[in-house]
Amino acid sequence: MKYLSLIIIILMVFIGFLITNYTDTQAQNTALQTKVENLQRDNQVQMLTIQAQEQQINELKIKDSEILIVPESSDWQIFEATVYTSSDPGCNSISHTEINIEQLDKYFNFCAVDPDIVPFGSIVIVLIDGKEVPFLAVDIGAAIKGNKLDLYINDYEKAINFGRQNLIARIIGKL
């Protein structure tokens, strides 16, 4: 009986030890889970902050690209410009004025215009990256109405990357 009481006491101490360790482990797991949740929340907040900052940067880039400084000379105008290639749907290498622009593009720059605004044969000087680039108005396009230019380049990838931009241009006369 004496041994039985001793064994029961030892078992009770051992069980108490196990319960204490289990409770401590559970508390540690809860603390770790809370830390993980806090880190995840902090990470989400940081990601949202980064996304908001990237959006602000993109908005500033858009606003910056929309700011055009028009030279003092009154013949400069703002045109909405796009770029096309002869491989675009509905396009080919023969312009509206029957010039093979693909064959001659290594010698001249060509553009599509609204002939009511820019007469065919006009030289259009376009400010691109601070440089005056001459284009010969020889083509039209279904969407080219008013102050719009469609600049021809023979590089499809560059045409896609150009997108739609507001550029400053002037018409310096007909050939």
C-alpha positions in Angstrom: 0.0 0.0 0.0 2.9 2.2 0.8 4.3 1.7 -2.7 1.0 2.2 -4.3 0.6 5.7 -2.6 4.1 6.5 -3.7 3.4 5.5 -7.3 0.2 7.5 -7.3 2.0 10.6 -6.0 4.7 10.1 -8.6 2.1 9.7 -11.4 0.2 12.8 -10.2 3.4 14.8 -10.2 4.3 13.5 -13.7 0.7 14.2 -15.0 0.9 17.7 -13.4 4.3 18.2 -15.2 2.8 17.1 -18.5 -0.2 19.4 -18.1 2.0 22.3 -17.2 4.3 21.7 -20.2 1.2 21.2 -22.5 -0.3 24.5 -21.2 3.1 26.3 -21.7 3.4 24.8 -25.2 -0.1 25.8 -26.0 0.6 29.4 -24.8 3.8 29.5 -26.8 1.9 28.3 -29.9 -0.8 30.9 -29.4 1.9 33.6 -29.0 3.7 32.4 -32.2 0.3 32.3 -34.1 -0.3 35.9 -32.9 3.1 36.9 -34.1 2.6 35.2 -37.5 -0.8 36.9 -37.9 0.7 40.3 -37.0 3.6 39.8 -39.5 1.1 38.8 -42.2 -1.1 41.9 -41.4 2.1 44.1 -41.4 3.1 42.5 -44.7 -0.3 43.2 -46.2 -0.2 46.8 -45.0 3.3 47.2 -46.5 2.1 45.7 -49.8 -0.9 48.0 -49.9 1.4 50.9 -49.1 3.8 49.9 -51.9 0.9 49.5 -54.3 -0.4 53.0 -53.3 3.0 54.5 -53.8 3.4 52.8 -57.2 0.0 54.1 -58.2 1.0 57.6 -57.2 4.3 57.3 -59.2 2.3 56.2 -62.2 -0.1 59.0 -61.9 2.8 61.5 -61.6 4.3 59.9 -64.7 1.0 60.4 -66.6 0.7 64.0 -65.4 4.3 64.7 -66.3 3.9 63.2 -69.8 0.8 65.4 -70.2 2.7 68.6 -69.5 3.8 70.0 -72.8 5.8 73.1 -73.1 4.8 74.7 -76.4 7.5 76.9 -78.0 6.7 80.6 -78.1 6.3 80.6 -81.9 2.5 80.6 -82.6 2.7 77.9 -85.4 3.3 75.1 -82.9 0.3 73.0 -82.0 -0.5 70.1 -79.8 -1.3 66.9 -81.7 -2.4 63.5 -80.3 0.1 61.1 -81.9 0.0 57.4 -82.5 2.4 55.2 -84.5 1.6 52.7 -87.2 3.4 50.1 -89.3 2.5 48.6 -92.7 1.8 45.3 -90.8 -1.0 46.9 -88.7 -4.5 45.6 -89.6 -6.0 47.6 -92.4 -2.6 49.1 -93.3 -0.2 48.3 -96.1 3.0 49.9 -97.5 1.2 52.0 -100.1 0.0 55.4 -98.7 -3.2 57.2 -99.6 -1.0 59.4 -102.0 0.3 56.2 -103.6 3.8 56.4 -102.2 5.4 53.1 -101.1 6.4 54.3 -97.7 8.0 51.0 -96.7 10.4 51.3 -99.6 11.2 54.9 -98.8 11.2 55.0 -95.0 15.0 54.8 -94.8 15.1 58.2 -96.5 12.1 60.0 -95.2 9.7 59.9 -92.2 6.0 59.7 -93.1 2.8 60.4 -91.3 -0.9 60.0 -91.7 -2.9 63.2 -91.1 -6.4 64.7 -91.4 -6.0 66.5 -94.8 -8.5 69.2 -93.6 -6.0 70.2 -91.0 -2.6 69.2 -92.6 -2.6 69.2 -96.5 -0.9 66.2 -98.2 2.7 66.9 -99.1 3.2 69.1 -96.0 6.3 68.8 -93.9 5.3 68.3 -90.3 8.0 69.0 -87.7 7.3 66.9 -84.5 9.1 67.4 -81.2 10.1 63.9 -80.0 12.3 63.7 -76.9 13.3 67.3 -77.4 14.3 66.8 -81.0 12.6 68.3 -84.1 11.8 65.3 -86.4 10.4 66.1 -89.9 7.6 63.9 -91.3 6.0 64.1 -94.8 2.2 64.0 -94.7 1.2 61.4 -97.3 -1.4 59.2 -95.6 -4.8 59.2 -93.9 -6.4 56.9 -91.3 -10.0 56.3 -90.3 -9.3 57.5 -86.7 -7.1 60.5 -87.8 -9.5 63.4 -87.5 -8.6 66.9 -86.3 -5.3 67.4 -84.5 -4.1 63.9 -84.7 -1.0 62.4 -86.3 -0.2 58.8 -87.0 3.5 58.5 -87.4 4.9 55.7 -89.6 7.8 53.5 -88.3 8.9 50.2 -89.7 9.3 48.5 -86.3 6.2 46.8 -84.8 7.6 46.5 -81.3 8.4 50.2 -81.1 5.0 51.1 -82.5 3.3 49.1 -79.7 5.6 50.7 -77.0 4.9 54.2 -78.3 1.2 54.0 -77.5 -0.7 57.3 -77.6 1.0 60.6 -76.8 0.4 64.3 -77.0 3.2 65.8 -79.0 4.0 69.3 -80.2 4.2 69.8 -84.0 4.2 72.5 -86.6 3.4 72.5 -90.3 6.1 74.2 -92.2 4.6 74.0 -95.7 4.1 71.8 -98.7 6.8 70.2 -100.9 
